[in-house]
Amino acid sequence: MFKAKERVEDPATLSESKAKIISKELLGWRRNKMKLESIGFYTLSDDRCKNGSHKSPLWRTEILLGDKCNFKCPYCRTANNLYNRQLTKDKLFFILGNLFDIKIKNIRFSGGEPTLYKYLPEAIAFCYWQNIKRIAISTNGSADLDYYKKLIDYGVNDFSISLDACCGSTAKIMSGGIDMFNKIIHNIAELSKLTYVTVGIVFDENNINQIQETIKFTHNLGVSDIRIIPSAQYNKCAIFNNFNFEFIDKYPILKYRINNFKAGNNIRGLSERDNSKCPLVLDDIAIAGNYHYPCIIYLREQGGPIGNLNIIENIRSDRLNWYMKHNCHEDKICRNNCLDVCKEYNNRWKEFNDKIN
Ligand SMILES: C[S@@+](CC[C@H](N)C(=O)[O-])C[C@H]1O[C@@H](n2cnc3c(N)ncnc32)[C@H](O)[C@@H]1O
């Protein structure tokens, strides 16, 4: 209901503030009903959340294979990390072997640009033979289509491809001067016919004015889902209040993000109401070099590792210790950067059970 102080003279502003309140109410309604699995981030589910602990299955790891990249995206933070140097083949296979021993379920390879990593196909084949359910790679989409098809043959069943523009000139700005737009969109369209492909769109002051066109353009490429996110440095909401995508129901992650934007919720950062603990660290691991981190965002923002990977038995207990001691509200990286979907999981976890606290 409208309170007196929310009444405004200008009818245009009035309808906007009304729309905001209504969409907030809708969001609350949706939250109460929505299961975590319907957000579209495939490893997140109500069941995982109810049962998540340092003893539950390890749902996911994201491994940064190294900092080498053929793009120079001005906003990219990954390359700066001291720990993200190129993994040797021996080290990577040692890490994978350890992860298989502790029964990892899903693996994502990222970087840098993972397609520049010489041993990627072998690593994928290794995962495939260990029955890893979801073998994902995050790529800028610039490798040859035949190479991507080979990765599918070896076992990749999930591509996340970065595309920050709907035209070559903006793509060039977003990638730091790289002119490969046509090849990338061709790859996205072709790979989308073969397997699950999501496109990640990072926006900042250089492409925010084209965000809606970029979403429509991506939709026309036939992808499985679309993830929009402000760059960590930009960290602003995109405005979607007057915009309706007729295709929105096809894309759970896009729908989730747009609803958050419409409700005026920033994608990044914690509020006082959010869980100060991060149960996600208990069964989700980010890896770079010989170290494991709370999450990829934490690593990108130059947060330190939780521990090293030398002794397999220590990995989960180190993560449990970190979880017990860590207060996300007191950590600037978590406070400013924690993503909507992670907050949603951690808040829901707290609601479901507080068994470790
Ligand atoms: C660092 S890239 C590595 C994988 C691959 N080279 C690619 O382009 O997807 C992984 C993802 O991190 C995103 N990313 C990097 N720096 C970021 C930042 N400062 N803010 C938001 N996203 C960022 C990229 O856009 C990309 O979607």
The ligand as a Tripos MOL2 file, in Angstrom:
@<TRIPOS>MOLECULE
LIG
   27    29     1     0     0
SMALL
NO_CHARGES

@<TRIPOS>ATOM
      1 C1         37.3800  -14.3670  -16.7400 C.3       1 LIG1
      2 S1         36.3910  -15.1790  -17.9130 S.3       1 LIG1
      3 C2         37.3140  -16.6210  -18.2080 C.3       1 LIG1
      4 C3         36.7010  -17.5460  -19.1820 C.3       1 LIG1
      5 C4         36.6750  -17.1290  -20.6390 C.3       1 LIG1
      6 N1         37.8940  -16.5400  -21.0950 N.3       1 LIG1
      7 C5         35.4850  -16.2420  -20.9240 C.2       1 LIG1
      8 O1         35.6500  -15.2210  -21.5970 O.co2     1 LIG1
      9 O2         34.3710  -16.5690  -20.5150 O.co2     1 LIG1
     10 C6         35.0410  -15.8040  -16.9880 C.3       1 LIG1
     11 C7         33.8920  -14.8550  -16.8280 C.3       1 LIG1
     12 O3         34.2490  -13.8760  -15.8970 O.3       1 LIG1
     13 C8         33.6680  -12.6640  -16.2880 C.3       1 LIG1
     14 N2         34.3640  -11.5370  -15.6540 N.ar      1 LIG1
     15 C9         35.6820  -11.2620  -15.6190 C.ar      1 LIG1
     16 N3         35.9430  -10.1160  -14.9680 N.ar      1 LIG1
     17 C10        34.7570   -9.6550  -14.5380 C.ar      1 LIG1
     18 C11        34.3380   -8.5090  -13.8290 C.ar      1 LIG1
     19 N4         35.2050   -7.5880  -13.4160 N.pl3     1 LIG1
     20 N5         33.0330   -8.3630  -13.5780 N.ar      1 LIG1
     21 C12        32.1370   -9.2790  -14.0230 C.ar      1 LIG1
     22 N6         32.4590  -10.3770  -14.7050 N.ar      1 LIG1
     23 C13        33.7460  -10.5640  -14.9750 C.ar      1 LIG1
     24 C14        33.8330  -12.7270  -17.7930 C.3       1 LIG1
     25 O4         32.9910  -11.8530  -18.4830 O.3       1 LIG1
     26 C15        33.4800  -14.1570  -18.0940 C.3       1 LIG1
     27 O5         32.0880  -14.3010  -18.2890 O.3       1 LIG1
@<TRIPOS>BOND
     1     1     2 1
     2     2     3 1
     3     2    10 1
     4     3     4 1
     5     4     5 1
     6     5     6 1
     7     5     7 1
     8     7     8 2
     9     7     9 1
    10    10    11 1
    11    11    12 1
    12    11    26 1
    13    12    13 1
    14    13    14 1
    15    13    24 1
    16    14    15 ar
    17    14    23 ar
    18    15    16 ar
    19    16    17 ar
    20    17    18 ar
    21    17    23 ar
    22    18    19 1
    23    18    20 ar
    24    20    21 ar
    25    21    22 ar
    26    22    23 ar
    27    24    25 1
    28    24    26 1
    29    26    27 1
@<TRIPOS>SUBSTRUCTURE
     1 LIG1         1 GROUP 0 **** ****
